[in-house]
Amino acid sequence: MGNVKIFFATDLHGSEKCFKKFINASKVYKADVMIIGGDLTGKALIPFVVKRDGSITVDYFGQKLFINSEGQEHKHINEASDYGYYPYKISEEAYNDFMHDERAISVAFLNMMKERLKGWIKLVESELRGMTVIINAGNDDPFELDSVLDSSPAIIHPEGRVIEVNGYEVISTGYTNMTPWHAPRDIPEEALRDKIDFMASNLRNPKKSIFNIHPPPFNSGLDMAPKIDKQLRPVAPGMQMEAVGSKAVREMIEKYQPLLGLHGHVHESRAAKMINSTLAINPGSDYQYGILRGALVEIGNGKVINYMLTTW
């Protein structure tokens, strides 16, 4: 097996700036394989309300913006997109009805998620032509995105199967153990264990494989998140942290001892740790600031040669 450089990032959550940095990272780090581990979509749709006189108002999380020129409009649309939000232009007349129609909001939100992902895939097609690019959905991503990921031969959508990359077998899933938010791909630990075990049992050489598994292993140092109460508020006093990773993922790593584990999901827990003979990495995420956290890993001769956590 020859040397292979992998650049891994995850939890971009719709950030246009982070995705453009991901594209450029292939050249900066001279990577052979580019991987996004899940959670592709943003958290909120932001209405840009167009008034009759052509001016625009935006309620930007409590901050009221008044836009009076095309230049300002482009600036604020690009800024919102860079930090993972979806600017949605709508007339003043339609705005009130729209905001009271949950189905209309859901349809618009989903359509914007899909359109942004299609735009990202077009960037891959134009900028990373001929390169191995693996992009998976994560637990926060609606299932309707899967057909978009399957639509282009320029990317590999790896969910639930064994793929071979430069001589190394890779298994992937964006499903996670249950979270307080009950995201689309949250499932019980037993079901997650079965998913991973099924894939791993089909590996020819598990100890030389890569586990691209969205949730980090439990109590690994890659899964520490703020403790929250039943109202989803941080527990006071101070910032109390707790392990929120997957026990099933930890069990499967300990059982199969892959060469490398690539994880995300817990944004605050940027680290690299050894679990027996497996190097497990969570590069973390600061998408909301337009910062791309990543990991550059070089493997060769069936072992990890070196790695580096990156910030861009």
C-alpha positions in Angstrom: 0.0 0.0 0.0 1.4 3.3 -1.1 1.4 6.5 1.0 -2.0 8.3 1.0 -2.8 11.8 2.3 -6.3 12.2 3.6 -7.9 15.6 4.4 -10.9 15.2 6.7 -13.4 17.8 7.8 -16.9 17.5 9.2 -19.9 19.5 10.6 -19.7 22.3 8.1 -23.4 23.0 8.7 -24.1 24.9 5.5 -21.1 27.3 5.8 -20.2 28.4 2.3 -16.9 29.8 3.6 -15.9 26.5 5.2 -16.8 24.5 2.1 -14.7 26.8 -0.2 -11.8 26.4 2.2 -12.4 22.6 2.1 -12.1 22.8 -1.7 -8.8 24.8 -1.5 -7.4 22.5 1.2 -6.9 19.8 -1.4 -4.3 22.0 -3.1 -2.8 23.6 0.1 -2.2 20.2 1.8 -1.6 18.2 -1.4 -4.2 15.7 -0.3 -5.0 12.5 -2.3 -8.4 11.9 -0.7 -10.9 14.5 0.6 -13.6 13.5 3.1 -16.5 15.3 4.7 -17.9 13.3 7.6 -21.4 14.6 7.9 -23.7 17.4 9.0 -23.7 19.3 5.8 -26.8 21.5 6.3 -27.3 24.8 8.2 -29.4 25.5 11.2 -31.7 28.3 10.1 -33.5 30.1 7.3 -33.2 33.9 7.4 -36.0 35.8 5.7 -34.9 38.9 3.7 -38.2 40.8 3.5 -38.5 43.0 0.4 -40.6 46.1 0.9 -42.6 47.8 -1.8 -40.0 50.5 -2.2 -37.3 47.8 -2.8 -35.6 48.1 0.5 -35.0 45.0 2.6 -35.3 44.3 6.3 -33.7 41.3 8.0 -34.2 40.1 11.6 -30.8 38.6 12.2 -31.2 36.8 15.5 -32.6 39.9 17.3 -30.5 42.4 15.3 -32.6 44.4 12.8 -30.9 45.1 9.5 -32.1 47.7 7.0 -30.7 47.2 3.5 -31.0 50.0 1.0 -28.7 49.1 -1.8 -27.8 46.1 -4.0 -24.3 46.2 -2.6 -25.5 45.9 1.0 -27.9 43.1 0.0 -25.1 41.1 -1.6 -22.9 41.7 1.4 -25.4 40.5 4.0 -26.6 37.5 1.8 -23.0 36.4 1.4 -22.2 36.9 5.1 -25.3 34.9 6.2 -24.4 32.1 3.7 -20.7 32.0 4.8 -21.8 31.3 8.4 -24.2 28.5 7.5 -27.6 30.3 7.2 -30.0 30.3 4.3 -31.0 33.8 3.1 -34.6 33.7 1.8 -36.0 36.6 -0.1 -39.7 37.1 0.3 -42.1 40.0 -0.3 -43.5 42.0 2.6 -47.0 41.0 1.5 -46.2 37.2 1.7 -44.1 37.3 4.8 -46.8 37.1 7.5 -48.6 34.2 5.9 -45.3 32.4 5.3 -44.2 32.8 8.9 -47.4 31.2 10.1 -47.3 28.2 7.7 -45.0 25.6 9.2 -45.2 23.4 6.1 -44.2 26.3 3.8 -41.2 27.1 6.0 -40.2 23.4 6.0 -40.4 23.1 2.2 -38.5 26.3 1.6 -35.8 25.3 4.2 -35.4 21.9 2.6 -35.2 23.3 -0.9 -32.5 25.7 0.1 -30.5 22.9 1.8 -30.7 20.9 -1.4 -29.7 23.8 -3.6 -26.7 24.7 -1.6 -25.5 21.1 -1.6 -26.0 21.0 -5.3 -23.8 24.1 -5.6 -21.1 22.4 -3.5 -21.2 19.4 -5.7 -20.7 21.6 -8.8 -17.7 23.1 -7.1 -16.3 19.6 -6.6 -17.0 18.8 -10.2 -15.1 21.9 -11.5 -12.3 22.2 -8.9 -11.5 18.6 -7.8 -12.0 16.8 -11.0 -10.4 13.3 -10.9 -9.8 13.4 -7.2 -11.3 11.0 -4.7 -14.0 13.0 -2.8 -16.1 11.3 -0.1 -19.1 13.2 1.3 -21.6 11.7 3.7 -24.6 13.1 5.5 -24.7 13.3 9.3 -27.4 12.9 11.9 -28.7 16.5 11.4 -29.2 16.1 7.7 -32.6 15.2 6.3 -32.9 12.0 4.2 -33.9 14.0 1.1 -30.2 15.0 0.8 -29.2 11.4 0.0 -30.5 11.7 -3.6 -28.5 14.8 -4.1 -25.3 13.1 -2.9 -26.1 10.2 -5.2 -26.5 12.5 -8.2 -22.9 13.1 -9.2 -20.1 10.7 -10.1 -17.7 13.4 -8.9 -18.3 12.4 -5.3 -18.7 9.1 -3.4 -21.7 8.9 -1.1 -20.4 6.1 1.2 -23.3 5.6 3.7 -23.6 2.0 5.0 -21.1 0.3 2.7 -17.5 -0.8 2.3 -15.6 1.2 -0.3 -11.9 1.0 -1.3 -9.8 4.1 -1.5 -6.2 3.9 -2.7 -6.0 0.3 -1.4 -7.6 1.0 2.0 -11.1 -0.1 2.9 -13.4 2.5 4.4 -16.7 2.1 6.1 -19.0 5.1 6.8 -22.2 6.1 8.5 -23.7 9.4 9.5 -26.1 7.8 12.0 -25.5 8.6 15.6 -26.6 7.5 19.1 -29.7 9.3 20.3 -29.4 13.1 21.1 -31.7 15.4 23.0 -32.6 17.0 19.7 -34.0 13.8 18.1 -32.3 14.6 14.7 -33.3 12.7 11.6 -30.5 10.0 11.8 -30.5 9.5 15.6 -30.9 5.9 16.4 -30.6 3.6 19.5 -27.1 2.3 20.3 -28.1 -1.2 19.5 -29.1 -0.3 16.0 -25.9 1.8 15.4 -23.9 -1.2 16.7 -25.6 -3.4 14.2 -24.9 -1.0 11.3 -21.2 -0.8 12.0 -20.8 -4.5 12.8 -22.5 -5.4 9.5 -20.1 -3.2 7.5 -17.0 -4.2 9.5 -17.7 -7.9 9.2 -17.4 -7.5 5.4 -13.9 -6.0 5.6 -11.0 -8.1 4.3 -8.5 -6.7 6.8 -10.2 -4.6 9.6 -6.9 -3.6 11.2 -5.9 -1.8 8.0 -9.3 -0.1 7.5 -10.7 3.3 8.1 -13.9 3.9 10.1 -15.6 7.1 8.9 -18.2 7.2 11.6 -19.9 10.5 12.5 -20.3 10.1 16.3 -17.1 9.7 18.3 -16.5 6.8 20.6 -17.9 7.2 24.2 -15.6 8.6 26.9 -12.7 8.8 24.5 -11.8 12.5 24.9 -13.4 13.2 21.5 -16.9 13.5 22.9 -17.0 16.1 25.7 -19.9 18.5 25.3 -21.6 20.9 27.6 -24.1 19.2 30.0 -27.7 20.3 29.4 -30.9 20.1 31.3 -34.3 18.9 30.1 -35.0 22.4 28.7 -31.8 22.0 26.6 -30.0 24.7 28.6 -26.4 24.4 29.9 -26.3 23.2 33.4 -25.2 25.9 35.9 -23.0 26.9 37.6 -20.2 27.2 35.1 -19.7 25.1 32.0 -20.1 21.4 33.1 -19.0 18.9 30.5 -19.9 15.3 29.9 -19.1 12.5 27.5 -21.9 12.2 24.9 -20.3 9.9 22.3 -21.5 6.5 21.2 -20.8 3.3 23.3 -21.5 1.3 20.2 -18.8 3.1 18.2 -16.4 2.5 21.0 -17.3 -1.2 21.2 -16.8 -1.6 17.4 -13.5 0.2 17.4 -12.3 -2.0 20.3 -13.6 -5.1 18.5 -12.1 -4.5 15.0 -9.2 -2.1 15.9 -9.2 -0.2 12.6 -6.1 1.8 11.5 -8.0 5.1 11.7 -11.2 6.5 13.1 -12.6 9.7 11.6 -15.3 11.3 13.7 -17.1 14.6 14.3 -20.6 15.4 15.7 -19.2 17.0 19.0 -17.9 20.3 17.8 -16.2 21.2 21.1 -14.1 18.1 21.4 -11.2 18.7 18.9 -8.6 16.0 19.6 -6.8 12.9 18.5 -6.6 9.9 20.8 -5.4 6.3 20.7 -8.0 3.6 21.4 -5.9 0.5 21.6 -4.2 0.4 18.2 -6.6 2.8 16.5 -5.9 6.5 16.0 -9.3 8.2 16.5 -9.7 11.9 15.4 -12.3 14.5 15.9 -11.2 17.8 14.2 -14.0 19.8 15.8 -16.1 22.5 14.2 -16.2 26.2 14.3 -18.4 26.7 11.2 -20.4 29.5 12.7 -17.2 31.7 12.6 -16.3 30.6 9.1 -13.3 28.6 10.5 -12.5 25.3 8.9 -11.2 22.7 11.4 -9.7 19.7 9.8 -7.3 16.8 10.0 -4.5 15.8 7.6 -3.5 12.2 8.0 -0.9 10.4 6.0 -1.0 6.6 5.9 1.2 4.1 4.2 2.3 0.5 4.5 -0.8 -0.2 6.6 0.0 2.3 9.3 -0.5 5.9 10.2 2.7 7.7 9.3 1.8 11.1 10.7 -1.2 13.4 11.3 -1.9 17.1 12.0 -5.0 18.9 13.2 -5.5 22.0 11.0 -7.2 25.4 11.3 -8.0 27.6 8.4 
